[in-house]
Amino acid sequence: MEDIVVVDNPKPYVWAEIVDRTAETEGWAVSDNDYNVWKGALGDDFVLRVYMTKDGKFVCSLATATYQSSISDVPLTTVGMFYTNSEFRNKGYGTQLFQELVDRPEIEGHNKGLVGVDSMAAKYASRHGFSLESDFLLDCYITPGTDIHPENLQKDPTVTTTVYDGSHFEKVNEYDKTIVPNIDRSGYVKSCLQVLKAYSVFAQDNNGKVTGYIRARTCANQQLYIGPLYADTPAIAETLLKSIFEGEELHRRENPREIPLKAANFTKFVISTPSTNKNFVDLWSKLIGYPAVRAGIMHSQFTKKILKVPTDRVYGIFDYCMSYA
């Protein structure tokens, strides 16, 4: 370790390298903007730690984000962005970094959670104590942009959709609390919805009650990650998915987050959904026009307590780095 420099919350160019490397070698849907979102939302409760060589080579990275409990329970610290440059693998750097950051005194006693790729899930459980696993897998679906056909989808006439512009935050955040009631992630939600290159829409019933919302964000290699997609019914989920692409009121908007999106402009569409949401596959199959087949699986893992997720209303999780739903 004498040749390693430890950097917390490094300069943006280091993050840009991490984004490029993880997208190129692992296919991760991560954005140049995510780092600023997490830092801005969580402040000192977010740490991205990076190992570098003394001559500036990237070695490995790991991030943690702490959310205070909203029910007088222990805080939740999520763990993500665990990646080691292939040049430095099998030398113990990643394990050292993981133990150093996750076991630091400031987060001792916290419930810790992560979304683990299938090949690492057992190691996270046996080596690092992430031995409690949700009763669902996270199924990943990856579809070429040229295969996306929003014209196949229908809108639910009982709801209206509105492009999120920041003025609706309180309403959307109250809905988010019905999905994730255990922790206070208000700052995270607000920051994620207003970030550049993110496109968000929410649905309301005739009484003005929010019944779901969706965000899509542009990621490395021109991938579009859809998440969250939360909805009270399958019909509302379908409406929200369609609304990102279509709608006269959306066509008239002149906005840096302009909607509608053009599917063919993106190399891939990526979404991660709980395996126990039995309506998702039908929805995605309808969007693409052929039977949807998952591309891989991930595991939702915790150290002290499994945080429940209403998976019948979660069609796509927020992200798989700093969120569990």
C-alpha positions, 0 to 999 in steps of 0.5 A: 500500500506504500505506492497507493494514494487515497483520495476521498471525493476526487476531482470530476476528471477521476469520476469521468474515468470511473464512468468510462471504465465501468461502462466499457468493461462492465456495461454499467449505466452510470452518468457523468452527472451522478457524482454531483447528484450524490454529493449535492444531495448527501453532503458529508454523508456521501464518500467516494474513495479512490485508490490511485498510484503515485503517478496518477493511475486509477486503481479502484473505487468505492462509494457509500451514502448514508440516509437517516432513518425516518422511523427512529431506527438505525441509519442506512448506509448504501455501498456502491461503485465498487470497481477495480481497474483490471491492471490491479485486480487480484492484488488485494487492493479492492478488498482493502478499500472495501474493508477500510471504507465500509468498516470505518467508525463513522458508520459503525452500527449502521444497517448497510445495503448494496446491490450486488452483481451475481458473481459477487453476491456470495463474497459480499455475504461471506466476507463483508457481512451482507448476508441478509437478502431480499426475497426477490432478485433484481432482473436487468433488461437491456434493449437496443434503442432501435427496438423501442416502440412507444407507439405500442403502449396505451395511456390510462384515461383516468390519470394525467401526466405532468413533466416534472420541473421542480415545483412539484417536488413535495407531491412527488416526494410524498409519493416516494415515501410510500415506496421507501418509508424507512429512510429519509431520502428527500435530498436524494430524490430532489437532486436526482430529479433535477439533474441535467440529462434526466427526464421525469414525469409524474402521474396524478388521478382526478383528485390531484393525487400522485399515483406514480413517477418515472425518471430516465437519465442519459448515461455513458455510451449513450445508454438510457437508464429508466429508474425509478418507474413507480406506479400504483397499477400496471396501466399507470406504469404503461402510461408513464413509460409512454409519456416519456416519448409522446404527448402533445403537451410534452412536445411543446416544452422547450427545456434542457430536459426536453421531452419527448425522447427519441428512442433511436438516439440511444444505444441501449435502454436499461432498467432493473426490476424486482423479480416479483413484479409479475407485470413488468415483463408484459409491459416491457414486452409490449414496448419492444414488440417481442418477448422480453428476456432478462440480461442478468440478475443482481442481489439486494443485500443488507447487514442488519435488517432487510428493508421491504419494498412494495415490489408490485409498485416498483417497475424500475429501481432508482439506481443500482449504486446508491439505492435499494428500491 
